[in-house]
Amino acid sequence: MPESAKLLNCKDSRVANIVMIHIPDHLVGFVNVNRMRCSSAETETNSEKIESSEHGPLEYIAGYVVQKLCKACRKSSKTDSTELDSLLQCLKSEHDSSSFILSRTRGGLVTPSDDLVRILHQAELHFRVAVQGKQVLRNIDVDSICFVTISSPIVKSLWENIVLSSGVTKSGDTQKLCLENVVKLYLKVRSFSYARKYITQFKIKEKQGKKKALRKDLKLDS
């Protein structure tokens, strides 16, 4: 700290001290994210993987989640929504949209940030573990899946990066509630998609069963 102005070649020592204070946090966050990415890759080898063809739809849903929360924030009459708005803006990507989003957008879709996509990647893995081999169509425990997701060290590290880049106080309640709302909204959308897929498959099987029964009746009549 005493040599911060000299090391950063900055004449204003106060500005240099502020920069030096935040550098360790960013370095630790960077190391943790890379460490968690390695452990995440090992975890995926032992659980159901997310195929490359599924990355586009996951990004699409992530963008929908950000857009939905941004609209809710703008409609809110609360005066302390500045921090929440800063967080939500950091959930958007500054880069070009993915090919999946570009093929479907008419100018209104949101491209999510890489950190948000990785967070929802973990939420998706926990969701698949929760519903695998279970009849939970009418009772998907979103709250429990959300708790497991936000308690994950990978998610905590990725979210810390987002909070640091937004400038929101790390110890504040806003950033904790924002993470919970993001994950919960994704899980609710995912639960609806899961239920719709299940019902569609059931209807197809039912139709196929009726056709087989009809052919059998025709054979018997002949």
C-alpha positions in Angstrom: 0.0 0.0 0.0 2.7 2.6 0.8 4.2 2.0 -2.7 0.9 1.8 -4.5 1.2 5.2 -6.3 4.7 4.2 -7.5 3.8 0.7 -8.6 0.7 1.9 -10.6 2.5 5.0 -11.8 -0.4 7.1 -10.5 0.0 10.6 -9.0 -3.1 10.4 -6.8 -2.2 8.1 -4.0 -5.9 7.8 -2.9 -6.9 6.4 -6.2 -3.9 4.0 -6.2 -4.8 2.8 -2.7 -8.4 2.0 -3.8 -7.1 0.0 -6.8 -4.7 -1.9 -4.7 -7.5 -2.8 -2.2 -9.6 -4.4 -4.9 -6.8 -6.2 -6.7 -6.5 -9.1 -4.2 -10.3 -9.7 -4.3 -10.2 -10.0 -8.1 -7.2 -12.3 -8.0 -8.7 -14.6 -5.5 -12.0 -14.7 -7.4 -10.1 -15.5 -10.6 -8.2 -18.3 -9.0 -11.3 -19.7 -7.4 -13.3 -19.7 -10.7 -10.5 -21.5 -12.5 -10.2 -24.0 -9.7 -14.0 -24.6 -9.6 -14.1 -25.0 -13.4 -11.7 -27.9 -13.0 -13.8 -29.5 -10.3 -16.9 -28.8 -12.3 -15.4 -30.8 -15.2 -14.6 -33.7 -12.9 -18.2 -33.5 -11.5 -19.7 -33.8 -15.0 -17.8 -36.9 -15.7 -19.5 -38.6 -12.7 -23.0 -37.1 -13.5 -25.2 -36.5 -16.5 -23.4 -34.2 -18.9 -25.0 -31.3 -20.7 -24.5 -31.9 -24.4 -23.1 -29.2 -26.6 -26.5 -29.0 -28.5 -28.1 -28.0 -25.2 -25.9 -25.0 -24.5 -27.9 -22.8 -26.9 -31.3 -23.4 -25.2 -29.7 -22.9 -21.8 -28.3 -19.5 -22.9 -31.7 -18.6 -24.3 -33.4 -19.3 -21.0 -30.7 -17.5 -19.1 -31.3 -14.4 -21.3 -35.1 -14.7 -20.6 -34.4 -14.8 -16.8 -32.3 -11.6 -17.0 -34.9 -9.9 -19.2 -37.8 -10.9 -16.9 -36.0 -9.7 -13.7 -35.0 -6.4 -15.4 -38.6 -5.7 -16.3 -39.7 -6.5 -12.8 -37.0 -4.1 -11.4 -38.1 -1.3 -13.7 -41.8 -1.7 -12.6 -40.8 -1.7 -8.9 -41.5 1.5 -7.0 -38.7 0.9 -4.4 -36.1 3.6 -4.1 -33.3 1.2 -3.3 -33.4 -0.6 -6.6 -30.1 0.9 -7.9 -28.0 -1.9 -6.5 -30.3 -4.5 -8.0 -30.3 -2.8 -11.4 -26.4 -2.7 -11.3 -26.4 -6.4 -10.6 -28.8 -7.2 -13.4 -26.9 -5.2 -15.9 -23.8 -7.3 -15.0 -25.7 -10.4 -15.9 -25.9 -9.3 -19.5 -23.0 -10.0 -21.9 -21.2 -7.2 -23.8 -20.3 -9.7 -26.6 -22.4 -10.8 -29.6 -25.2 -13.2 -29.1 -24.8 -16.9 -29.5 -25.9 -18.4 -32.8 -28.9 -19.9 -31.1 -30.1 -16.6 -29.8 -29.3 -14.8 -33.0 -31.4 -17.2 -35.0 -34.5 -16.4 -32.8 -34.2 -12.8 -31.8 -36.0 -9.9 -33.4 -33.9 -7.4 -31.4 -35.5 -8.0 -28.0 -33.6 -11.1 -26.7 -30.9 -10.6 -24.0 -27.5 -12.3 -24.2 -26.4 -13.6 -20.7 -22.9 -13.2 -19.3 -20.6 -16.2 -19.2 -20.6 -16.3 -15.4 -24.5 -16.4 -15.3 -24.5 -19.2 -17.9 -22.1 -21.2 -15.8 -24.2 -20.6 -12.7 -27.4 -21.9 -14.4 -25.3 -24.8 -15.8 -24.8 -25.9 -12.2 -28.5 -25.4 -11.5 -29.4 -27.6 -14.5 -27.1 -30.4 -13.2 -28.7 -30.2 -9.8 -32.2 -30.2 -11.4 -31.4 -33.4 -13.4 -30.1 -35.1 -10.3 -33.3 -34.2 -8.4 -35.7 -35.5 -11.0 -33.8 -38.5 -12.3 -35.7 -41.7 -11.8 -38.4 -40.1 -9.7 -42.1 -39.4 -10.3 -41.9 -35.7 -9.3 -43.9 -34.2 -12.1 -46.5 -32.6 -9.9 -44.2 -31.8 -7.0 -40.7 -30.6 -8.2 -39.1 -29.2 -5.0 -37.7 -26.0 -6.6 -36.8 -24.5 -3.2 -34.5 -27.5 -2.3 -32.8 -27.5 -5.7 -32.3 -23.7 -5.4 -30.7 -24.1 -1.9 -28.3 -26.8 -3.1 -27.4 -24.7 -6.1 -26.6 -21.5 -4.4 -24.7 -23.4 -1.7 -22.3 -24.8 -4.3 -18.8 -23.4 -4.0 -18.7 -23.1 -7.8 -21.8 -20.9 -7.8 -20.6 -18.8 -4.9 -17.3 -18.1 -6.6 -19.0 -17.2 -10.0 -21.5 -15.0 -8.2 -18.8 -13.2 -6.3 -17.2 -12.2 -9.6 -20.5 -10.7 -10.8 -20.9 -8.8 -7.5 -17.4 -7.4 -7.7 -17.8 -6.2 -11.2 -21.2 -4.6 -10.3 -19.8 -2.6 -7.4 -22.5 -3.8 -5.1 -21.7 -4.4 -1.4 -20.7 -8.0 -0.9 -22.3 -8.1 2.6 -25.6 -6.7 1.5 -28.9 -8.6 1.2 -29.6 -7.4 -2.3 -27.0 -9.5 -4.0 -28.0 -12.6 -2.0 -31.7 -12.2 -2.9 -30.8 -11.5 -6.5 -28.9 -14.8 -6.8 -31.8 -16.7 -5.2 -34.3 -15.1 -7.6 -32.2 -15.8 -10.7 -31.8 -19.5 -9.8 -35.4 -19.9 -8.7 -36.8 -18.3 -11.9 -34.6 -20.6 -14.0 -35.8 -23.7 -12.1 -39.4 -22.7 -12.4 -39.0 -22.3 -16.2 -37.1 -25.6 -16.4 -39.8 -27.4 -14.3 -42.5 -26.1 -16.7 -40.4 -27.3 -19.7 -39.8 -30.7 -18.0 -43.6 -31.2 -17.3 -44.6 -30.2 -20.8 -42.1 -32.6 -22.3 -43.4 -35.4 -20.1 -47.0 -34.7 -21.0 -46.1 -34.6 -24.8 -44.3 -37.9 -24.6 -47.3 -39.4 -22.7 -49.8 -38.2 -25.4 -47.6 -39.7 -28.2 -47.5 -43.0 -26.4 -51.2 -42.9 -25.9 -51.8 -42.3 -29.6 -49.5 -45.1 -30.6 -51.3 -47.4 -28.2 -54.6 -46.6 -29.8 -53.3 -47.2 -33.3 -51.9 -50.6 -32.3 -55.3 -51.5 -30.7 -57.1 -50.5 -33.9 -54.9 -52.6 -36.1 -55.4 -55.6 -33.8 -59.2 -55.1 -34.0 -59.0 -55.0 -37.8 -57.1 -58.3 -37.9 -59.6 -59.9 -35.7 -62.5 -58.7 -37.8 -60.9 -60.0 -41.0 
